[in-house]
Every structure is written in structure tokens, then in C-alpha cells.
Amino acid sequence: MTASLTRRLTPREREVVELIGKHHTRKQVRLALGLEETMVRKHLTSIAKKAGIDRTLNIESQIAAVAEHLLTADLTLATCEAPGSVGGNPRRVA
């Protein structure tokens, strides 16, 4: 699910998720990425849809939770990568 979600997000959406995950406000995201408010809303809505987030609730806090989950999953995969693994594929530790 995590890798699948990451692949479905556009590069810009991943940037938005990263900033929201660092607890940036919509305004801070807009300023950091040089976007209009409407584009930030559009990206948040798209991210929420792709992540299966209920858009009637606070989107930013839910996306921040998704960002934290993605970061944790990436770190877990990185630490589980076995030296000399075939094709560079990480081995998952149960």
C-alpha cells in the first residue's frame, strides 16, 4: 500500500506531503513551492483521494499522518536492505 501510494503521487504531490508532514500550513506550502492557494487545495484534494482520506475531516492532519507513515516505511525498508541482495531488492524482516 505504501509503495503503491508513493508511485501514484506526482512529484509535486510528494513535495506537498513532505511539507505537510513537517507541519507546514497551507500558506507555508504555497510560499515554499511558489503555488497559488487554489493549486495547494487541488493537490491536497488529489492526495486525499489517492490515500483514501475522508475529505470532510481535517485534510492536513490526515496527510501529515500519511507522510509520517511513508517516512517510517521508507526507513524500515532502507534498514532491512541486505548487503549483496540480488537486483538490489530489499529483504523484508518479519
C-alpha positions in Angstrom: 0.0 0.0 0.0 2.7 2.4 0.9 4.9 1.9 -2.2 1.7 1.9 -4.3 0.6 5.3 -2.8 4.1 6.7 -3.4 4.0 5.7 -7.0 0.6 7.2 -7.5 1.6 10.6 -6.2 3.0 13.1 -8.6 6.4 14.7 -7.8 4.6 17.9 -6.7 2.1 16.0 -4.5 5.1 14.2 -2.8 6.6 17.6 -2.1 3.3 18.8 -0.6 3.0 15.6 1.5 6.6 16.2 2.8 5.9 19.8 3.8 2.5 18.9 5.4 4.3 16.1 7.2 6.7 18.7 8.6 3.6 20.5 9.9 3.7 23.4 7.4 0.5 25.3 7.0 -1.2 25.7 3.6 0.3 29.2 3.4 3.8 27.9 4.1 3.4 25.1 1.5 2.2 27.7 -1.0 5.1 30.0 -0.3 7.7 27.2 -0.3 6.5 25.8 -3.6 5.5 29.1 -5.3 1.9 27.9 -5.8 -1.4 29.7 -5.7 -3.8 28.8 -2.9 -6.1 27.0 -5.4 -3.3 24.7 -6.5 -2.4 23.8 -2.9 -6.1 22.9 -2.3 -6.1 20.9 -5.6 -3.0 19.0 -4.6 -4.4 18.3 -1.1 -7.7 17.0 -2.5 -5.8 14.8 -5.0 -3.5 13.4 -2.3 -6.5 12.7 0.0 -8.4 10.9 -2.8 -5.3 8.7 -3.7 -4.7 8.0 0.0 -8.4 7.2 0.8 -8.6 10.1 3.2 -12.1 11.3 4.3 -12.1 14.8 2.9 -14.7 16.0 5.3 -12.2 15.9 8.1 -9.0 17.9 8.6 -7.0 17.0 5.4 -3.7 18.5 6.6 -3.6 16.4 9.8 -4.5 13.3 7.9 -1.9 13.9 5.2 0.7 14.6 7.9 -0.1 11.1 9.3 0.2 9.6 5.9 3.6 11.4 5.4 4.8 10.1 8.8 3.7 6.6 7.7 5.5 6.9 4.4 8.7 8.1 6.0 8.6 5.3 8.6 8.0 2.7 5.9 10.9 4.1 3.8 13.2 4.0 6.7 12.1 0.4 7.6 12.8 -0.7 4.0 16.2 1.0 3.9 17.3 -0.6 7.2 16.1 -4.1 6.0 18.1 -4.0 2.8 20.5 -6.9 2.8 24.0 -6.3 1.5 24.5 -8.1 -1.8 20.8 -8.7 -2.3 20.0 -9.8 -5.8 18.9 -6.9 -8.0 19.1 -4.5 -5.2 15.7 -5.8 -3.9 15.4 -5.3 -0.1 14.5 -8.2 2.1 11.7 -7.6 4.5 12.2 -8.6 8.1 9.2 -10.2 9.6 
